[in-house]
Amino acid sequence: MSKQFFRVFSIEHKNFARNPITWLGFAVIFLIGIYAIFHGKNTINQQEKTIDTIASIQEKELAKNKEFFSDDLSHFTYYQFYYTQNEPSNWAAFSIGQRDINNYSLKVRMLAVEGQLYDTELTNPMTLLSGNLDLSFLFIVLIPLLIISLCFNLISSERESRVWAVVASQPYSLSKIIILKFSVRFFAILGLSVVLLLAALWLLELPFDGDFALVFAMILGYELFWFILVYILTRFKQNSNFNAVALLGIWLFLVILVPALGNVLINRYISIPEAFSTTVTQREAYHEKWDMPKAVVMEPFYEAYPQYRSYPIPEDTYSNGWYFAMQYIADKTAQKDAEALFEKLKRRQEVSAYLSYFVPSLLLQNKFNRIAETDLEDHLKYLESVKKYHKDISEFFYPYLFKGNSIDEKAWEDFPEFDGKQLD
Amino acid sequence: MSTIKNIIAVEWKNIIRTKTAVVLIGVFAVLLLFSAFIGIENKTEQNNIRHKYQEEVHDDYMDQPDRNPHRVSHYGYLVFRERPALSFFEFGIESFAGNSIFLEAHRQNTVNLSEAGFSNGMLRFGELSMALILQLLVPLFIFFIGYGTLADLKSNGVLKIMLAQGVSVKKLIWGKTLGIFSFTSAVFIGMILLVFTIAFAFYPEELTTAILMRSIFAMGLYTLYFFICSWITVFISAKSSQGGTALILLIVLWMLSGIILPKMSQNVGQGIFPSISKLEFETNIAEDLEKVGDSHDPDDVYYNTFRSETLAEYGVDAVEDLPFNYAGYIMAEGERITTDLYRKHFDHLIGTYNKQNSIAEYLAFIDPYLMLRNLSMAVTGTDMAHYIDFQRQAEHYRYAQTQFLNKLHKNEIEAERSGSQRLENSRYKQKETFEYKKRGLLWALSNQWITLCALFFWCGLIAISFSFGLKKIKL
């Protein structure tokens, strides 16, 4: 690297910086970036605010129902909801992912859990369709557009304005000059990205750790990928207009069409009728038990919980043990479908991960959502934890329900608490 | 008139001579046919699955044993939402809308199991549908074949000669617009027509009058959209000194109106008109309900008054002396109250959503993409209005069904055996099962009157520009 190279670099830099279009492009992306940070922050703050209310709602309802049903435990367990929450990670505001779609504050009763897991959050479907303008969207979708718009005519425009002939007649290596022109723009965009990432670090209070380094490295790699792509295409010596259309086509292909196609195919070839069958089976399995001999009904429950065999279940009248055992049995009957559903959802996740090795935009999105814990995998973990909590609660109440219809005040000290998603 | 015809003919020749244009048409044709195939297949498959489970639920209901009516109202009914006939063409909010709803007494459940809830992030990039290609990709095609149409003539001096020969600017712009528009429409509207014909030839039972009307309107809509795109292209080409400038400007407009504005408008709408979470929604209803009264509370003022009024009306002293089962009567009253409250809150929530969406509707006045998208979703039955309509119909059915069962309880169940007495299952078959009442084109459009105004605005703008604007082109 000679002194001369840096001189040319600084001239090219001035040239680049003097262009009002450049400034406009950077200003627009910067402003959208700041907006995106605040949009992410707001969206997640809203969710946190909802989550913050949970504890007091739970407390209030528990107190009210404990008093109201003090001598009637079965009515208490029928009416009482137990709240759970899927806390957002620090990165969630950076990459909102599927958090706006999936329910993050499920509440369940001691009834069959399969019918309660898929309650949807209330959201405007049009907002879901449009998606979130968060920072991950900016880096994945908009930055490549900025790269294309800055570089598509780097060489062709000078050739078209005949400047190239003059440049080419100078004693510098042509490819060096081309690389130089690209690197000026690369560093400018990298600079913008760093500024936005640092703004996010500060405004979203992200931890400065390995994940941050990984996100930065991925963005760096992604931007390099686009620069190389534009570089290769502009070397074909086509005119500016062809470059513009071709690059836009590639962008559309990589950022919209391929993921869109992949999604349609995954939904088609890993279809999940189990989502419906779980609901249908669970409901029917529960209600048919009402009209069956109670001794027959109880058998699957005793297999799992033999310690309750000794408590009598009257054949001709209602009993607590029978009623809540039926809830368990309904879940048990739907278990096969429920497990198949989870398996298929995991497979969807795997296929998408596999696809992402060929599609950079998808790779970034998958990784960002993983780091931010806003993907399907995270939601499945949450659902598993809700199921486990439901089981803990049921097992807490079984002894009292089988013995009688009340619970002593001291027993509440052992009431299970929801302890969130479990790490693998 | 013949001048315009000549200009159109030249334009067609130019496009066909451009190799890239022909390649693009080929690529788009493959994409369109492929997405049509996937769209039809997916829709049919989904509806088959839903019909299968709907039938299962229906048969289970019909074959249920003799039950106590209140048991039946908790047994409830599961409804699976059918995908609209034209959703193979435009997905709209289909993937984000729930697909099954459990209808039972006392509780209004959400519509659950949306496709989006079972998807990882991939679908947020967009979904490959015919509509996506026609809405976003075809405009790019139009820009590409049209950006240089006048600008290039300007920069190579041909325009000067043409004008000197007495071709009027107005005719030139008309001719160029019509040339690009007629070519694009011939290719792409032709393809839509082909796909629709094939689709309905395979599934003739889907082609009702309403669907036919909707399809025709959709085609008209897309034709108009292509015209607007051609017009903008020619207009910008006429204003630009060089083809390249025109192309860049068009692409920037495309990015703004097709990618950034739609996303931003929805995000901003959500910011200005915040909507509440489900938890808040339910808490609000519960609070309102507490104000009315609690039917479980023996000392409750509202229900005690209700009881004494009922007793007075029938001139008796105790509920046991009433000529009917009081338990059924009070359940009906409770259901009426909760349902009124729920509907009030639900309407309010949907009102907020509509306000959020109105930003995108008003923006349709400056963004033809939004104009097309809103209307396209409406006419294909995949917009929010149709989804909410489904929910309202399901809720009405739920209420009617529950009250039917409460009435049985009131009139046929003895008070002493209120919880255990069973009625013959034939009694439950009297009530019809849920069937979503499909809506026509006019209903669909009536929900989109702002966007519809935008549509007329665009038509007016074009008409005005051809009558008054652009008499001269700066050379």
HADDOCK unambig.tbl for C-alpha pairs under 7 A between the chains (distance, minus, plus):
assign (segid A and resid 97 and name CA) (segid B and resid 121 and name CA) 6.04 0.50 0.50
assign (segid A and resid 98 and name CA) (segid B and resid 121 and name CA) 6.19 0.50 0.50
assign (segid A and resid 101 and name CA) (segid B and resid 117 and name CA) 6.21 0.50 0.50
assign (segid A and resid 102 and name CA) (segid B and resid 117 and name CA) 5.90 0.50 0.50
assign (segid A and resid 118 and name CA) (segid B and resid 112 and name CA) 6.13 0.50 0.50
assign (segid A and resid 118 and name CA) (segid B and resid 113 and name CA) 6.41 0.50 0.50
assign (segid A and resid 119 and name CA) (segid B and resid 110 and name CA) 6.32 0.50 0.50
assign (segid A and resid 119 and name CA) (segid B and resid 112 and name CA) 5.78 0.50 0.50
assign (segid A and resid 120 and name CA) (segid B and resid 110 and name CA) 6.21 0.50 0.50
assign (segid A and resid 120 and name CA) (segid B and resid 112 and name CA) 5.63 0.50 0.50
assign (segid A and resid 121 and name CA) (segid B and resid 277 and name CA) 6.98 0.50 0.50
assign (segid A and resid 121 and name CA) (segid B and resid 278 and name CA) 5.68 0.50 0.50
assign (segid A and resid 122 and name CA) (segid B and resid 277 and name CA) 6.02 0.50 0.50
assign (segid A and resid 122 and name CA) (segid B and resid 278 and name CA) 5.16 0.50 0.50
assign (segid A and resid 124 and name CA) (segid B and resid 353 and name CA) 5.73 0.50 0.50
assign (segid A and resid 125 and name CA) (segid B and resid 93 and name CA) 6.36 0.50 0.50
assign (segid A and resid 125 and name CA) (segid B and resid 96 and name CA) 6.06 0.50 0.50
assign (segid A and resid 125 and name CA) (segid B and resid 97 and name CA) 6.63 0.50 0.50
assign (segid A and resid 125 and name CA) (segid B and resid 384 and name CA) 6.83 0.50 0.50
assign (segid A and resid 126 and name CA) (segid B and resid 93 and name CA) 6.63 0.50 0.50
assign (segid A and resid 126 and name CA) (segid B and resid 384 and name CA) 6.92 0.50 0.50
assign (segid A and resid 127 and name CA) (segid B and resid 266 and name CA) 5.56 0.50 0.50
assign (segid A and resid 127 and name CA) (segid B and resid 267 and name CA) 6.93 0.50 0.50
assign (segid A and resid 128 and name CA) (segid B and resid 96 and name CA) 6.80 0.50 0.50
assign (segid A and resid 129 and name CA) (segid B and resid 93 and name CA) 6.12 0.50 0.50
assign (segid A and resid 129 and name CA) (segid B and resid 96 and name CA) 6.74 0.50 0.50
assign (segid A and resid 130 and name CA) (segid B and resid 262 and name CA) 6.69 0.50 0.50
assign (segid A and resid 130 and name CA) (segid B and resid 263 and name CA) 5.06 0.50 0.50
assign (segid A and resid 130 and name CA) (segid B and resid 266 and name CA) 6.66 0.50 0.50
assign (segid A and resid 131 and name CA) (segid B and resid 124 and name CA) 6.39 0.50 0.50
assign (segid A and resid 131 and name CA) (segid B and resid 263 and name CA) 6.47 0.50 0.50
assign (segid A and resid 132 and name CA) (segid B and resid 263 and name CA) 6.95 0.50 0.50
assign (segid A and resid 132 and name CA) (segid B and resid 267 and name CA) 6.92 0.50 0.50
assign (segid A and resid 133 and name CA) (segid B and resid 263 and name CA) 6.65 0.50 0.50
assign (segid A and resid 133 and name CA) (segid B and resid 264 and name CA) 6.92 0.50 0.50
assign (segid A and resid 241 and name CA) (segid B and resid 244 and name CA) 5.93 0.50 0.50
assign (segid A and resid 256 and name CA) (segid B and resid 125 and name CA) 5.54 0.50 0.50
assign (segid A and resid 256 and name CA) (segid B and resid 126 and name CA) 6.23 0.50 0.50
assign (segid A and resid 257 and name CA) (segid B and resid 128 and name CA) 6.61 0.50 0.50
assign (segid A and resid 259 and name CA) (segid B and resid 122 and name CA) 5.99 0.50 0.50
assign (segid A and resid 259 and name CA) (segid B and resid 125 and name CA) 6.34 0.50 0.50
assign (segid A and resid 260 and name CA) (segid B and resid 123 and name CA) 6.26 0.50 0.50
assign (segid A and resid 260 and name CA) (segid B and resid 125 and name CA) 6.21 0.50 0.50
assign (segid A and resid 260 and name CA) (segid B and resid 126 and name CA) 5.27 0.50 0.50
assign (segid A and resid 260 and name CA) (segid B and resid 127 and name CA) 4.44 0.50 0.50
assign (segid A and resid 260 and name CA) (segid B and resid 128 and name CA) 4.92 0.50 0.50
assign (segid A and resid 261 and name CA) (segid B and resid 127 and name CA) 6.93 0.50 0.50
assign (segid A and resid 261 and name CA) (segid B and resid 128 and name CA) 5.49 0.50 0.50
assign (segid A and resid 263 and name CA) (segid B and resid 122 and name CA) 5.91 0.50 0.50
assign (segid A and resid 263 and name CA) (segid B and resid 123 and name CA) 5.69 0.50 0.50
assign (segid A and resid 264 and name CA) (segid B and resid 127 and name CA) 6.78 0.50 0.50
assign (segid A and resid 264 and name CA) (segid B and resid 128 and name CA) 6.77 0.50 0.50
assign (segid A and resid 268 and name CA) (segid B and resid 42 and name CA) 6.38 0.50 0.50
assign (segid A and resid 273 and name CA) (segid B and resid 49 and name CA) 6.59 0.50 0.50
assign (segid A and resid 275 and name CA) (segid B and resid 113 and name CA) 6.93 0.50 0.50
assign (segid A and resid 287 and name CA) (segid B and resid 75 and name CA) 6.54 0.50 0.50
assign (segid A and resid 345 and name CA) (segid B and resid 118 and name CA) 6.66 0.50 0.50
assign (segid A and resid 349 and name CA) (segid B and resid 120 and name CA) 6.36 0.50 0.50
assign (segid A and resid 375 and name CA) (segid B and resid 120 and name CA) 5.85 0.50 0.50
assign (segid A and resid 375 and name CA) (segid B and resid 121 and name CA) 6.49 0.50 0.50
assign (segid A and resid 376 and name CA) (segid B and resid 119 and name CA) 6.65 0.50 0.50
assign (segid A and resid 376 and name CA) (segid B and resid 120 and name CA) 4.94 0.50 0.50
